[in-house]
Amino acid sequence: MTALGRGLRRFLDGLYLAGGALAALSLVTILAIIVGQMVARWTGLTFPGATSYAGYAMAAASFFAFAHALNHGSHIRVSILLNALGPKRRWLEIWCFAIGTLLTWFLARYAVKATYWSWKFKDVSQGQDATPLWIPQIAMSAGAILLAIAMTDHFLRVLFRGDAGIKSDTAEQSHGE
């Protein structure tokens, strides 16, 4: 692998790790919102929009975690079928990653489009918070773009290198035994 390739690999792995870190931060945000809502109830105060904010954080956690999960082999894969195929496994992975790549770029395009139109029309949530919807939709759009980049990365890896380069924790454990 060339120096440029190693640099790009480090950059992409860092990008996926950053997505995972943002997902973790979103989960901590959900915890903070829940604790804040509990404290508000105990003290007789109100925390308007807490449920909506927790929902926004959950969407952010999900979308930011997708690329990190793909890179670490945490998505559900039909390993029994893939292992049974033997040498034909590569062709099934190429087909699956090609379709996945097309679908994730389709998702990313429309997520960005939805965010843009929410901003343009000044669309707000219908809850008590009346949050402009483009703000939480940015996380969804960024996560969808990150997943599309990761899917493209893995598609190109399986196409040119023969493996998807997925870092499976179970695969690493079985090699160590």
N, C-alpha and C positions, 0 to 999 in steps of 0.2 A: 504494500500500500504506500502510495506517495505521501509526502509531507502535507500536501494539500488535502488529500483524502483523509489523513489522520486528523488534521485540523477541522475538517468538516464533520467528521465523526464525533469528535469531542464537542463541537458546537451543538450538533443535533442532540447528542446525549444530554448535554447541559440544558438544552431547551426543554426536553422531555422531563428532566429532573425539576426544572423550574415550574413546569405545569403541575407536577406532583406536589411540590411545595405550596403552590397556590391552592391546590385542592385541600391540602392539610390545613392551611390557614383558614380556608372557608369552613372546614369542619369545626375548627376552634371558634370561629365566629358564630356558628350555630349554637355551640355550647354557651358562649357568652350571652347570646340573645335569650336562650332558655333560662339561664341563671338570672339575667336581668328581669325577665318576665316574672319569675318566681318571687324575686325580691320586691318587685312592684306590687304583686298581689298581697304579699305579707304586710307591706306598709300601707296598703290602701291606695296606692298610686295607680295610674294607668300607663301602659306602654303601647300606645297606638301603633298599629302596623307591624307588631313583633312577628306575627305569623307570616306576613308577607315577606319580611326581611329574612326570616329563616328559610323560606322557600327560595328566595333569590340566592342565598348562600348555598343551599343544597344544589341548585342548578349549576352554580359556579363550581362547586366541588366535583360534581359529576363530569362536566365538560372538561375541566382542567385535568382530571385524573385519567381520561381516556387514553391519551398518547403515552403517558407514563406506564399505564397498565399494559398497553400493547407492546411497548418496548421490553417489558419484563415478563411477557408471557402469561399475564394474569387474566387475559380475556379467555372466554370459553372456546376451546378448540376441540375438534373431534380427533384426539390423539390416537385412539384405537384404530380409526379408519386410516389416518395418515400413516401410522406405523405398518399397517397391514398392506399398504400399497407398495412398499419397498421403493424401487427405483422410480416408479411412476408418481411418487409422492410430490416431487418437484413440480410436475405439470398441474396437479390439483392445487398446490399452493400458488402457482403463478395465476391460475384461473381465479382463485378466491381473492388473492390480493389485487388483481386487476379490477374485479367487480367492486371490491371494497374501496379501492382508490377512487373509482368513478363515483360511487355513492357518497363517499365522504366529501369530495370536492363539490358535489351537488348540494349536500347539506350545508357546507361552509358558504357557498354562494348565496343560498337562500337565507341563511342565518344573518349574514351581513346585510342582505337586502331588507330583511325584516327590521333589523336594527336601524338602518338608514330611514326607512319609512316611518318608524315610530318616532324618530327624532324630527323628521320633517313635518309630520302632522301633530307634533307635540302631544303624543298619546301618553296618558297617565294610567296608573293602575286604578282599579275600581274600589280598592280598599280604603281604609281611613287615612293611610299614609299619602295617597295620591302621588306616588313616586313616578317621575318620568320613566317610561318603560325602556327607553334606550339605554339607561344606565345599567340595569341588571342584564340586559340583552348583550351588552359588550362582552361580558364574561362568556356567554354562550357562543358568540361569534368567534372570539379569540380561541376558545377551546376547540371549536369545530375546525378552525383553520389549523390549529396545532395537530389535531387528529388526522386531518387530510395530509399534512406534511409527513407525519409519522407513517401513515399508510403508504404514501408514495415512496418514502425511504425504504420501507420493508419490501415493497413490490420490486423496486429496482435491485435490492440486495438479493432477493430470491431469483430474479431474472438473470442477473449477471454473475453472482457468486454461487448460486445454487442453494443457498440457505437464507432464511429470513433474518438471521442474526438476532433472534429473540432470546433474551436472557432469561431462561426459565429457571426458577429456583429449584424445582424438582429435578430438572436435568443436571444441574450442578451437584445436587446431593447424590444422585445415582452414580455420577462419575467418580465421586469421592469415596464410594464404598468399595 
